[in-house]
Amino acid sequence: MSEFEAVLRGQVADGLKTLDQARRAGHDYEVHLHGARIRDLLDMAARHGIDTGEWVDPAVLESATLGD
């Protein structure tokens, strides 16, 4: 694993922790923001050819959106 990949993976893990904390606190907007940050990090990894399929459960990100 390259240093770049390790840093990205760590940032995604940190984002998942803060997303979970925001969810438990009932802060829906923060959940959305953390979910968006995680998606950005995963997109960056994909642009660099890094397979992130095992990093995040897709259901976690699906539920990290703002409701209508």
PDB file of N, H, CA, C and O in Angstrom:
ATOM      1  N   MET A   1       0.854  -1.170   0.000  1.00  0.00           N
ATOM      2  CA  MET A   1       0.000   0.000   0.000  1.00  0.00           C
ATOM      3  C   MET A   1       0.902   1.236   0.000  1.00  0.00           C
ATOM      4  O   MET A   1       1.834   1.351   0.796  1.00  0.00           O
ATOM      5  N   SER A   2       0.598   2.145  -0.910  1.00  0.00           N
ATOM      6  H   SER A   2      -0.158   2.051  -1.557  1.00  0.00           H
ATOM      7  CA  SER A   2       1.387   3.382  -0.983  1.00  0.00           C
ATOM      8  C   SER A   2       1.025   4.306   0.178  1.00  0.00           C
ATOM      9  O   SER A   2      -0.003   4.133   0.834  1.00  0.00           O
ATOM     10  N   GLU A   3       1.881   5.276   0.412  1.00  0.00           N
ATOM     11  H   GLU A   3       2.716   5.417  -0.121  1.00  0.00           H
ATOM     12  CA  GLU A   3       1.612   6.252   1.467  1.00  0.00           C
ATOM     13  C   GLU A   3       0.331   7.029   1.153  1.00  0.00           C
ATOM     14  O   GLU A   3      -0.471   7.308   2.044  1.00  0.00           O
ATOM     15  N   PHE A   4       0.151   7.375  -0.128  1.00  0.00           N
ATOM     16  H   PHE A   4       0.802   7.148  -0.852  1.00  0.00           H
ATOM     17  CA  PHE A   4      -1.046   8.097  -0.548  1.00  0.00           C
ATOM     18  C   PHE A   4      -2.300   7.296  -0.202  1.00  0.00           C
ATOM     19  O   PHE A   4      -3.253   7.832   0.363  1.00  0.00           O
ATOM     20  N   GLU A   5      -2.289   6.013  -0.547  1.00  0.00           N
ATOM     21  H   GLU A   5      -1.514   5.577  -1.006  1.00  0.00           H
ATOM     22  CA  GLU A   5      -3.441   5.158  -0.262  1.00  0.00           C
ATOM     23  C   GLU A   5      -3.662   5.026   1.246  1.00  0.00           C
ATOM     24  O   GLU A   5      -4.803   5.041   1.708  1.00  0.00           O
ATOM     25  N   ALA A   6      -2.587   4.896   2.009  1.00  0.00           N
ATOM     26  H   ALA A   6      -1.660   4.884   1.634  1.00  0.00           H
ATOM     27  CA  ALA A   6      -2.707   4.765   3.458  1.00  0.00           C
ATOM     28  C   ALA A   6      -3.328   6.020   4.077  1.00  0.00           C
ATOM     29  O   ALA A   6      -4.169   5.927   4.972  1.00  0.00           O
ATOM     30  N   VAL A   7      -2.910   7.182   3.599  1.00  0.00           N
ATOM     31  H   VAL A   7      -2.227   7.257   2.872  1.00  0.00           H
ATOM     32  CA  VAL A   7      -3.464   8.440   4.118  1.00  0.00           C
ATOM     33  C   VAL A   7      -4.947   8.553   3.757  1.00  0.00           C
ATOM     34  O   VAL A   7      -5.767   8.915   4.600  1.00  0.00           O
ATOM     35  N   LEU A   8      -5.288   8.245   2.505  1.00  0.00           N
ATOM     36  H   LEU A   8      -4.621   7.951   1.820  1.00  0.00           H
ATOM     37  CA  LEU A   8      -6.694   8.292   2.104  1.00  0.00           C
ATOM     38  C   LEU A   8      -7.534   7.344   2.944  1.00  0.00           C
ATOM     39  O   LEU A   8      -8.610   7.705   3.422  1.00  0.00           O
ATOM     40  N   ARG A   9      -7.036   6.136   3.116  1.00  0.00           N
ATOM     41  H   ARG A   9      -6.163   5.842   2.728  1.00  0.00           H
ATOM     42  CA  ARG A   9      -7.777   5.139   3.890  1.00  0.00           C
ATOM     43  C   ARG A   9      -7.971   5.615   5.331  1.00  0.00           C
ATOM     44  O   ARG A   9      -9.040   5.421   5.911  1.00  0.00           O
ATOM     45  N   GLY A  10      -6.952   6.232   5.902  1.00  0.00           N
ATOM     46  H   GLY A  10      -6.084   6.390   5.431  1.00  0.00           H
ATOM     47  CA  GLY A  10      -7.071   6.773   7.251  1.00  0.00           C
ATOM     48  C   GLY A  10      -8.087   7.901   7.335  1.00  0.00           C
ATOM     49  O   GLY A  10      -8.845   7.988   8.301  1.00  0.00           O
ATOM     50  N   GLN A  11      -8.103   8.768   6.321  1.00  0.00           N
ATOM     51  H   GLN A  11      -7.487   8.697   5.537  1.00  0.00           H
ATOM     52  CA  GLN A  11      -9.068   9.868   6.306  1.00  0.00           C
ATOM     53  C   GLN A  11     -10.496   9.344   6.156  1.00  0.00           C
ATOM     54  O   GLN A  11     -11.426   9.880   6.759  1.00  0.00           O
ATOM     55  N   VAL A  12     -10.664   8.299   5.354  1.00  0.00           N
ATOM     56  H   VAL A  12      -9.909   7.863   4.864  1.00  0.00           H
ATOM     57  CA  VAL A  12     -11.993   7.689   5.221  1.00  0.00           C
ATOM     58  C   VAL A  12     -12.417   7.084   6.561  1.00  0.00           C
ATOM     59  O   VAL A  12     -13.558   7.262   6.987  1.00  0.00           O
ATOM     60  N   ALA A  13     -11.515   6.378   7.219  1.00  0.00           N
ATOM     61  H   ALA A  13     -10.588   6.233   6.873  1.00  0.00           H
ATOM     62  CA  ALA A  13     -11.829   5.780   8.525  1.00  0.00           C
ATOM     63  C   ALA A  13     -12.201   6.863   9.540  1.00  0.00           C
ATOM     64  O   ALA A  13     -13.155   6.698  10.300  1.00  0.00           O
ATOM     65  N   ASP A  14     -11.455   7.965   9.555  1.00  0.00           N
ATOM     66  H   ASP A  14     -10.680   8.099   8.937  1.00  0.00           H
ATOM     67  CA  ASP A  14     -11.781   9.077  10.447  1.00  0.00           C
ATOM     68  C   ASP A  14     -13.151   9.661  10.116  1.00  0.00           C
ATOM     69  O   ASP A  14     -13.934   9.981  11.010  1.00  0.00           O
ATOM     70  N   GLY A  15     -13.426   9.794   8.829  1.00  0.00           N
ATOM     71  H   GLY A  15     -12.790   9.534   8.103  1.00  0.00           H
ATOM     72  CA  GLY A  15     -14.720  10.314   8.402  1.00  0.00           C
ATOM     73  C   GLY A  15     -15.864   9.414   8.832  1.00  0.00           C
ATOM     74  O   GLY A  15     -16.926   9.898   9.224  1.00  0.00           O
ATOM     75  N   LEU A  16     -15.651   8.111   8.760  1.00  0.00           N
ATOM     76  H   LEU A  16     -14.789   7.719   8.442  1.00  0.00           H
ATOM     77  CA  LEU A  16     -16.691   7.175   9.200  1.00  0.00           C
ATOM     78  C   LEU A  16     -16.946   7.302  10.697  1.00  0.00           C
ATOM     79  O   LEU A  16     -18.087   7.199  11.147  1.00  0.00           O
ATOM     80  N   LYS A  17     -15.891   7.522  11.460  1.00  0.00           N
ATOM     81  H   LYS A  17     -14.964   7.605  11.095  1.00  0.00           H
ATOM     82  CA  LYS A  17     -16.056   7.694  12.911  1.00  0.00           C
ATOM     83  C   LYS A  17     -16.860   8.958  13.215  1.00  0.00           C
ATOM     84  O   LYS A  17     -17.782   8.930  14.031  1.00  0.00           O
ATOM     85  N   THR A  18     -16.509  10.061  12.560  1.00  0.00           N
ATOM     86  H   THR A  18     -15.760  10.084  11.898  1.00  0.00           H
ATOM     87  CA  THR A  18     -17.223  11.312  12.837  1.00  0.00           C
ATOM     88  C   THR A  18     -18.644  11.261  12.291  1.00  0.00           C
ATOM     89  O   THR A  18     -19.550  11.862  12.870  1.00  0.00           O
ATOM     90  N   LEU A  19     -18.850  10.556  11.192  1.00  0.00           N
ATOM     91  H   LEU A  19     -18.114  10.068  10.722  1.00  0.00           H
ATOM     92  CA  LEU A  19     -20.203  10.383  10.671  1.00  0.00           C
ATOM     93  C   LEU A  19     -21.049   9.622  11.692  1.00  0.00           C
ATOM     94  O   LEU A  19     -22.191   9.997  11.959  1.00  0.00           O
ATOM     95  N   ASP A  20     -20.493   8.567  12.254  1.00  0.00           N
ATOM     96  H   ASP A  20     -19.565   8.263  12.037  1.00  0.00           H
ATOM     97  CA  ASP A  20     -21.212   7.786  13.261  1.00  0.00           C
ATOM     98  C   ASP A  20     -21.524   8.629  14.494  1.00  0.00           C
ATOM     99  O   ASP A  20     -22.621   8.544  15.047  1.00  0.00           O
ATOM    100  N   GLN A  21     -20.560   9.441  14.924  1.00  0.00           N
ATOM    101  H   GLN A  21     -19.670   9.510  14.475  1.00  0.00           H
ATOM    102  CA  GLN A  21     -20.802  10.310  16.081  1.00  0.00           C
ATOM    103  C   GLN A  21     -21.924  11.307  15.797  1.00  0.00           C
ATOM    104  O   GLN A  21     -22.782  11.543  16.648  1.00  0.00           O
ATOM    105  N   ALA A  22     -21.913  11.888  14.600  1.00  0.00           N
ATOM    106  H   ALA A  22     -21.217  11.696  13.909  1.00  0.00           H
ATOM    107  CA  ALA A  22     -22.959  12.844  14.223  1.00  0.00           C
ATOM    108  C   ALA A  22     -24.316  12.151  14.155  1.00  0.00           C
ATOM    109  O   ALA A  22     -25.331  12.711  14.569  1.00  0.00           O
ATOM    110  N   ARG A  23     -24.323  10.940  13.635  1.00  0.00           N
ATOM    111  H   ARG A  23     -23.499  10.485  13.298  1.00  0.00           H
ATOM    112  CA  ARG A  23     -25.584  10.190  13.544  1.00  0.00           C
ATOM    113  C   ARG A  23     -26.130   9.904  14.942  1.00  0.00           C
ATOM    114  O   ARG A  23     -27.322  10.082  15.193  1.00  0.00           O
ATOM    115  N   ARG A  24     -25.261   9.461  15.847  1.00  0.00           N
ATOM    116  H   ARG A  24     -24.293   9.317  15.643  1.00  0.00           H
ATOM    117  CA  ARG A  24     -25.711   9.153  17.209  1.00  0.00           C
ATOM    118  C   ARG A  24     -26.197  10.404  17.943  1.00  0.00           C
ATOM    119  O   ARG A  24     -27.069  10.321  18.808  1.00  0.00           O
ATOM    120  N   ALA A  25     -25.633  11.560  17.596  1.00  0.00           N
ATOM    121  H   ALA A  25     -24.925  11.628  16.893  1.00  0.00           H
ATOM    122  CA  ALA A  25     -26.046  12.814  18.231  1.00  0.00           C
ATOM    123  C   ALA A  25     -27.299  13.406  17.584  1.00  0.00           C
ATOM    124  O   ALA A  25     -27.854  14.386  18.083  1.00  0.00           O
ATOM    125  N   GLY A  26     -27.743  12.811  16.474  1.00  0.00           N
ATOM    126  H   GLY A  26     -27.293  12.015  16.069  1.00  0.00           H
ATOM    127  CA  GLY A  26     -28.939  13.316  15.792  1.00  0.00           C
ATOM    128  C   GLY A  26     -28.694  14.554  14.952  1.00  0.00           C
ATOM    129  O   GLY A  26     -29.628  15.311  14.686  1.00  0.00           O
ATOM    130  N   HIS A  27     -27.458  14.776  14.529  1.00  0.00           N
ATOM    131  H   HIS A  27     -26.699  14.161  14.746  1.00  0.00           H
ATOM    132  CA  HIS A  27     -27.106  15.949  13.726  1.00  0.00           C
ATOM    133  C   HIS A  27     -27.128  15.590  12.239  1.00  0.00           C
ATOM    134  O   HIS A  27     -26.095  15.285  11.645  1.00  0.00           O
ATOM    135  N   ASP A  28     -28.312  15.632  11.659  1.00  0.00           N
ATOM    136  H   ASP A  28     -29.152  15.880  12.142  1.00  0.00           H
ATOM    137  CA  ASP A  28     -28.499  15.181  10.281  1.00  0.00           C
ATOM    138  C   ASP A  28     -27.643  15.936   9.273  1.00  0.00           C
ATOM    139  O   ASP A  28     -27.108  15.330   8.344  1.00  0.00           O
ATOM    140  N   TYR A  29     -27.506  17.233   9.438  1.00  0.00           N
ATOM    141  H   TYR A  29     -27.940  17.725  10.192  1.00  0.00           H
ATOM    142  CA  TYR A  29     -26.715  17.998   8.474  1.00  0.00           C
ATOM    143  C   TYR A  29     -25.241  17.599   8.549  1.00  0.00           C
ATOM    144  O   TYR A  29     -24.574  17.487   7.520  1.00  0.00           O
ATOM    145  N   GLU A  30     -24.733  17.384   9.758  1.00  0.00           N
ATOM    146  H   GLU A  30     -25.275  17.475  10.594  1.00  0.00           H
ATOM    147  CA  GLU A  30     -23.349  16.933   9.899  1.00  0.00           C
ATOM    148  C   GLU A  30     -23.153  15.546   9.294  1.00  0.00           C
ATOM    149  O   GLU A  30     -22.110  15.265   8.704  1.00  0.00           O
ATOM    150  N   VAL A  31     -24.149  14.686   9.440  1.00  0.00           N
ATOM    151  H   VAL A  31     -24.996  14.915   9.919  1.00  0.00           H
ATOM    152  CA  VAL A  31     -24.089  13.359   8.812  1.00  0.00           C
ATOM    153  C   VAL A  31     -23.932  13.529   7.308  1.00  0.00           C
ATOM    154  O   VAL A  31     -23.107  12.866   6.680  1.00  0.00           O
ATOM    155  N   HIS A  32     -24.726  14.419   6.743  1.00  0.00           N
ATOM    156  H   HIS A  32     -25.397  14.957   7.253  1.00  0.00           H
ATOM    157  CA  HIS A  32     -24.643  14.701   5.306  1.00  0.00           C
ATOM    158  C   HIS A  32     -23.243  15.207   4.928  1.00  0.00           C
ATOM    159  O   HIS A  32     -22.661  14.747   3.946  1.00  0.00           O
ATOM    160  N   LEU A  33     -22.712  16.142   5.698  1.00  0.00           N
ATOM    161  H   LEU A  33     -23.185  16.516   6.496  1.00  0.00           H
ATOM    162  CA  LEU A  33     -21.396  16.706   5.394  1.00  0.00           C
ATOM    163  C   LEU A  33     -20.294  15.644   5.457  1.00  0.00           C
ATOM    164  O   LEU A  33     -19.432  15.587   4.581  1.00  0.00           O
ATOM    165  N   HIS A  34     -20.327  14.814   6.485  1.00  0.00           N
ATOM    166  H   HIS A  34     -21.028  14.861   7.197  1.00  0.00           H
ATOM    167  CA  HIS A  34     -19.311  13.766   6.609  1.00  0.00           C
ATOM    168  C   HIS A  34     -19.456  12.736   5.486  1.00  0.00           C
ATOM    169  O   HIS A  34     -18.460  12.241   4.957  1.00  0.00           O
ATOM    170  N   GLY A  35     -20.691  12.420   5.133  1.00  0.00           N
ATOM    171  H   GLY A  35     -21.499  12.822   5.563  1.00  0.00           H
ATOM    172  CA  GLY A  35     -20.916  11.501   4.017  1.00  0.00           C
ATOM    173  C   GLY A  35     -20.373  12.061   2.711  1.00  0.00           C
ATOM    174  O   GLY A  35     -19.779  11.334   1.914  1.00  0.00           O
ATOM    175  N   ALA A  36     -20.579  13.354   2.496  1.00  0.00           N
ATOM    176  H   ALA A  36     -21.062  13.944   3.143  1.00  0.00           H
ATOM    177  CA  ALA A  36     -20.070  13.997   1.281  1.00  0.00           C
ATOM    178  C   ALA A  36     -18.545  13.981   1.264  1.00  0.00           C
ATOM    179  O   ALA A  36     -17.940  13.750   0.217  1.00  0.00           O
ATOM    180  N   ARG A  37     -17.925  14.222   2.403  1.00  0.00           N
ATOM    181  H   ARG A  37     -18.416  14.410   3.254  1.00  0.00           H
ATOM    182  CA  ARG A  37     -16.453  14.196   2.482  1.00  0.00           C
ATOM    183  C   ARG A  37     -15.921  12.797   2.169  1.00  0.00           C
ATOM    184  O   ARG A  37     -14.936  12.647   1.447  1.00  0.00           O
ATOM    185  N   ILE A  38     -16.574  11.791   2.710  1.00  0.00           N
ATOM    186  H   ILE A  38     -17.375  11.913   3.297  1.00  0.00           H
ATOM    187  CA  ILE A  38     -16.154  10.412   2.445  1.00  0.00           C
ATOM    188  C   ILE A  38     -16.299  10.095   0.961  1.00  0.00           C
ATOM    189  O   ILE A  38     -15.415   9.475   0.370  1.00  0.00           O
ATOM    190  N   ARG A  39     -17.410  10.516   0.357  1.00  0.00           N
ATOM    191  H   ARG A  39     -18.128  11.019   0.837  1.00  0.00           H
ATOM    192  CA  ARG A  39     -17.590  10.292  -1.092  1.00  0.00           C
ATOM    193  C   ARG A  39     -16.490  10.986  -1.892  1.00  0.00           C
ATOM    194  O   ARG A  39     -15.974  10.418  -2.854  1.00  0.00           O
ATOM    195  N   ASP A  40     -16.130  12.202  -1.504  1.00  0.00           N
ATOM    196  H   ASP A  40     -16.550  12.664  -0.722  1.00  0.00           H
ATOM    197  CA  ASP A  40     -15.035  12.920  -2.187  1.00  0.00           C
ATOM    198  C   ASP A  40     -13.720  12.147  -2.087  1.00  0.00           C
ATOM    199  O   ASP A  40     -12.988  12.026  -3.070  1.00  0.00           O
ATOM    200  N   LEU A  41     -13.425  11.628  -0.902  1.00  0.00           N
ATOM    201  H   LEU A  41     -14.019  11.726  -0.104  1.00  0.00           H
ATOM    202  CA  LEU A  41     -12.195  10.862  -0.719  1.00  0.00           C
ATOM    203  C   LEU A  41     -12.204   9.585  -1.561  1.00  0.00           C
ATOM    204  O   LEU A  41     -11.189   9.219  -2.153  1.00  0.00           O
ATOM    205  N   LEU A  42     -13.354   8.912  -1.609  1.00  0.00           N
ATOM    206  H   LEU A  42     -14.179   9.209  -1.127  1.00  0.00           H
ATOM    207  CA  LEU A  42     -13.460   7.700  -2.415  1.00  0.00           C
ATOM    208  C   LEU A  42     -13.321   8.018  -3.902  1.00  0.00           C
ATOM    209  O   LEU A  42     -12.709   7.254  -4.649  1.00  0.00           O
ATOM    210  N   ASP A  43     -13.887   9.144  -4.331  1.00  0.00           N
ATOM    211  H   ASP A  43     -14.383   9.765  -3.725  1.00  0.00           H
ATOM    212  CA  ASP A  43     -13.730   9.577  -5.725  1.00  0.00           C
ATOM    213  C   ASP A  43     -12.268   9.865  -6.048  1.00  0.00           C
ATOM    214  O   ASP A  43     -11.781   9.504  -7.120  1.00  0.00           O
ATOM    215  N   MET A  44     -11.570  10.515  -5.120  1.00  0.00           N
ATOM    216  H   MET A  44     -11.965  10.808  -4.250  1.00  0.00           H
ATOM    217  CA  MET A  44     -10.155  10.803  -5.335  1.00  0.00           C
ATOM    218  C   MET A  44      -9.358   9.501  -5.474  1.00  0.00           C
ATOM    219  O   MET A  44      -8.497   9.372  -6.345  1.00  0.00           O
ATOM    220  N   ALA A  45      -9.665   8.548  -4.604  1.00  0.00           N
ATOM    221  H   ALA A  45     -10.364   8.653  -3.898  1.00  0.00           H
ATOM    222  CA  ALA A  45      -8.980   7.254  -4.675  1.00  0.00           C
ATOM    223  C   ALA A  45      -9.246   6.586  -6.027  1.00  0.00           C
ATOM    224  O   ALA A  45      -8.328   6.045  -6.644  1.00  0.00           O
ATOM    225  N   ALA A  46     -10.485   6.624  -6.482  1.00  0.00           N
ATOM    226  H   ALA A  46     -11.231   7.064  -5.981  1.00  0.00           H
ATOM    227  CA  ALA A  46     -10.831   6.005  -7.769  1.00  0.00           C
ATOM    228  C   ALA A  46     -10.082   6.674  -8.918  1.00  0.00           C
ATOM    229  O   ALA A  46      -9.633   5.995  -9.842  1.00  0.00           O
ATOM    230  N   ARG A  47      -9.946   7.987  -8.870  1.00  0.00           N
ATOM    231  H   ARG A  47     -10.310   8.539  -8.120  1.00  0.00           H
ATOM    232  CA  ARG A  47      -9.203   8.705  -9.912  1.00  0.00           C
ATOM    233  C   ARG A  47      -7.741   8.275  -9.971  1.00  0.00           C
ATOM    234  O   ARG A  47      -7.080   8.423 -10.999  1.00  0.00           O
ATOM    235  N   HIS A  48      -7.248   7.746  -8.864  1.00  0.00           N
ATOM    236  H   HIS A  48      -7.784   7.625  -8.029  1.00  0.00           H
ATOM    237  CA  HIS A  48      -5.855   7.296  -8.801  1.00  0.00           C
ATOM    238  C   HIS A  48      -5.743   5.773  -8.900  1.00  0.00           C
ATOM    239  O   HIS A  48      -4.691   5.198  -8.621  1.00  0.00           O
ATOM    240  N   GLY A  49      -6.840   5.132  -9.300  1.00  0.00           N
ATOM    241  H   GLY A  49      -7.695   5.600  -9.527  1.00  0.00           H
ATOM    242  CA  GLY A  49      -6.814   3.696  -9.529  1.00  0.00           C
ATOM    243  C   GLY A  49      -6.785   2.840  -8.276  1.00  0.00           C
ATOM    244  O   GLY A  49      -6.345   1.691  -8.326  1.00  0.00           O
ATOM    245  N   ILE A  50      -7.241   3.374  -7.163  1.00  0.00           N
ATOM    246  H   ILE A  50      -7.598   4.308  -7.123  1.00  0.00           H
ATOM    247  CA  ILE A  50      -7.242   2.632  -5.903  1.00  0.00           C
ATOM    248  C   ILE A  50      -8.612   1.989  -5.710  1.00  0.00           C
ATOM    249  O   ILE A  50      -9.640   2.663  -5.785  1.00  0.00           O
ATOM    250  N   ASP A  51      -8.616   0.695  -5.465  1.00  0.00           N
ATOM    251  H   ASP A  51      -7.781   0.148  -5.405  1.00  0.00           H
ATOM    252  CA  ASP A  51      -9.853  -0.043  -5.220  1.00  0.00           C
ATOM    253  C   ASP A  51     -10.285   0.185  -3.773  1.00  0.00           C
ATOM    254  O   ASP A  51      -9.581  -0.198  -2.839  1.00  0.00           O
ATOM    255  N   THR A  52     -11.431   0.804  -3.599  1.00  0.00           N
ATOM    256  H   THR A  52     -12.003   1.115  -4.358  1.00  0.00           H
ATOM    257  CA  THR A  52     -11.939   1.113  -2.256  1.00  0.00           C
ATOM    258  C   THR A  52     -13.174   0.289  -1.912  1.00  0.00           C
ATOM    259  O   THR A  52     -13.884   0.598  -0.955  1.00  0.00           O
ATOM    260  N   GLY A  53     -13.430  -0.755  -2.689  1.00  0.00           N
ATOM    261  H   GLY A  53     -12.854  -1.007  -3.467  1.00  0.00           H
ATOM    262  CA  GLY A  53     -14.637  -1.549  -2.517  1.00  0.00           C
ATOM    263  C   GLY A  53     -14.854  -2.107  -1.127  1.00  0.00           C
ATOM    264  O   GLY A  53     -15.993  -2.326  -0.716  1.00  0.00           O
ATOM    265  N   GLU A  54     -13.775  -2.341  -0.399  1.00  0.00           N
ATOM    266  H   GLU A  54     -12.850  -2.163  -0.733  1.00  0.00           H
ATOM    267  CA  GLU A  54     -13.887  -2.911   0.943  1.00  0.00           C
ATOM    268  C   GLU A  54     -13.788  -1.875   2.055  1.00  0.00           C
ATOM    269  O   GLU A  54     -13.859  -2.225   3.233  1.00  0.00           O
ATOM    270  N   TRP A  55     -13.627  -0.624   1.702  1.00  0.00           N
ATOM    271  H   TRP A  55     -13.569  -0.340   0.745  1.00  0.00           H
ATOM    272  CA  TRP A  55     -13.404   0.412   2.714  1.00  0.00           C
ATOM    273  C   TRP A  55     -14.673   0.844   3.437  1.00  0.00           C
ATOM    274  O   TRP A  55     -14.654   1.083   4.645  1.00  0.00           O
ATOM    275  N   VAL A  56     -15.772   0.943   2.698  1.00  0.00           N
ATOM    276  H   VAL A  56     -15.787   0.749   1.717  1.00  0.00           H
ATOM    277  CA  VAL A  56     -17.008   1.521   3.251  1.00  0.00           C
ATOM    278  C   VAL A  56     -18.201   0.678   2.816  1.00  0.00           C
ATOM    279  O   VAL A  56     -18.308   0.293   1.651  1.00  0.00           O
ATOM    280  N   ASP A  57     -19.084   0.397   3.747  1.00  0.00           N
ATOM    281  H   ASP A  57     -18.997   0.709   4.693  1.00  0.00           H
ATOM    282  CA  ASP A  57     -20.336  -0.275   3.431  1.00  0.00           C
ATOM    283  C   ASP A  57     -21.208   0.730   2.670  1.00  0.00           C
ATOM    284  O   ASP A  57     -21.496   1.807   3.192  1.00  0.00           O
ATOM    285  N   PRO A  58     -21.632   0.393   1.441  1.00  0.00           N
ATOM    286  CA  PRO A  58     -22.441   1.344   0.660  1.00  0.00           C
ATOM    287  C   PRO A  58     -23.697   1.819   1.388  1.00  0.00           C
ATOM    288  O   PRO A  58     -24.149   2.942   1.166  1.00  0.00           O
ATOM    289  N   ALA A  59     -24.260   0.987   2.243  1.00  0.00           N
ATOM    290  H   ALA A  59     -23.894   0.075   2.423  1.00  0.00           H
ATOM    291  CA  ALA A  59     -25.473   1.374   2.980  1.00  0.00           C
ATOM    292  C   ALA A  59     -25.208   2.554   3.909  1.00  0.00           C
ATOM    293  O   ALA A  59     -26.102   3.362   4.162  1.00  0.00           O
ATOM    294  N   VAL A  60     -23.987   2.652   4.415  1.00  0.00           N
ATOM    295  H   VAL A  60     -23.261   1.996   4.210  1.00  0.00           H
ATOM    296  CA  VAL A  60     -23.633   3.763   5.298  1.00  0.00           C
ATOM    297  C   VAL A  60     -23.721   5.080   4.539  1.00  0.00           C
ATOM    298  O   VAL A  60     -24.250   6.065   5.054  1.00  0.00           O
ATOM    299  N   LEU A  61     -23.202   5.097   3.315  1.00  0.00           N
ATOM    300  H   LEU A  61     -22.772   4.297   2.896  1.00  0.00           H
ATOM    301  CA  LEU A  61     -23.237   6.339   2.532  1.00  0.00           C
ATOM    302  C   LEU A  61     -24.634   6.632   2.000  1.00  0.00           C
ATOM    303  O   LEU A  61     -25.020   7.796   1.890  1.00  0.00           O
ATOM    304  N   GLU A  62     -25.388   5.603   1.671  1.00  0.00           N
ATOM    305  H   GLU A  62     -25.075   4.658   1.760  1.00  0.00           H
ATOM    306  CA  GLU A  62     -26.756   5.826   1.187  1.00  0.00           C
ATOM    307  C   GLU A  62     -27.613   6.507   2.240  1.00  0.00           C
ATOM    308  O   GLU A  62     -28.496   7.301   1.917  1.00  0.00           O
ATOM    309  N   SER A  63     -27.348   6.192   3.493  1.00  0.00           N
ATOM    310  H   SER A  63     -26.631   5.547   3.755  1.00  0.00           H
ATOM    311  CA  SER A  63     -28.150   6.788   4.572  1.00  0.00           C
ATOM    312  C   SER A  63     -27.585   8.128   5.041  1.00  0.00           C
ATOM    313  O   SER A  63     -28.139   8.751   5.946  1.00  0.00           O
ATOM    314  N   ALA A  64     -26.489   8.572   4.431  1.00  0.00           N
ATOM    315  H   ALA A  64     -26.039   8.065   3.695  1.00  0.00           H
ATOM    316  CA  ALA A  64     -25.854   9.832   4.848  1.00  0.00           C
ATOM    317  C   ALA A  64     -26.194  10.953   3.870  1.00  0.00           C
ATOM    318  O   ALA A  64     -25.315  11.680   3.409  1.00  0.00           O
ATOM    319  N   THR A  65     -27.472  11.080   3.566  1.00  0.00           N
ATOM    320  H   THR A  65     -28.186  10.489   3.941  1.00  0.00           H
ATOM    321  CA  THR A  65     -27.931  12.145   2.679  1.00  0.00           C
ATOM    322  C   THR A  65     -29.014  12.941   3.387  1.00  0.00           C
ATOM    323  O   THR A  65     -29.638  12.462   4.334  1.00  0.00           O
ATOM    324  N   LEU A  66     -29.224  14.143   2.921  1.00  0.00           N
ATOM    325  H   LEU A  66     -28.717  14.532   2.151  1.00  0.00           H
ATOM    326  CA  LEU A  66     -30.284  14.972   3.488  1.00  0.00           C
ATOM    327  C   LEU A  66     -31.619  14.507   2.941  1.00  0.00           C
ATOM    328  O   LEU A  66     -31.749  14.231   1.749  1.00  0.00           O
ATOM    329  N   GLY A  67     -32.598  14.420   3.801  1.00  0.00           N
ATOM    330  H   GLY A  67     -32.493  14.643   4.770  1.00  0.00           H
ATOM    331  CA  GLY A  67     -33.941  14.046   3.380  1.00  0.00           C
ATOM    332  C   GLY A  67     -34.627  15.205   2.686  1.00  0.00           C
ATOM    333  O   GLY A  67     -34.224  16.360   2.824  1.00  0.00           O
ATOM    334  N   ASP A  68     -35.653  14.885   1.952  1.00  0.00           N
ATOM    335  H   ASP A  68     -35.980  13.947   1.841  1.00  0.00           H
ATOM    336  CA  ASP A  68     -36.426  15.935   1.254  1.00  0.00           C
ATOM    337  C   ASP A  68     -37.379  16.629   2.178  1.00  0.00           C
ATOM    338  O   ASP A  68     -38.102  17.532   1.756  1.00  0.00           O
TER     339      ASP A  68
END
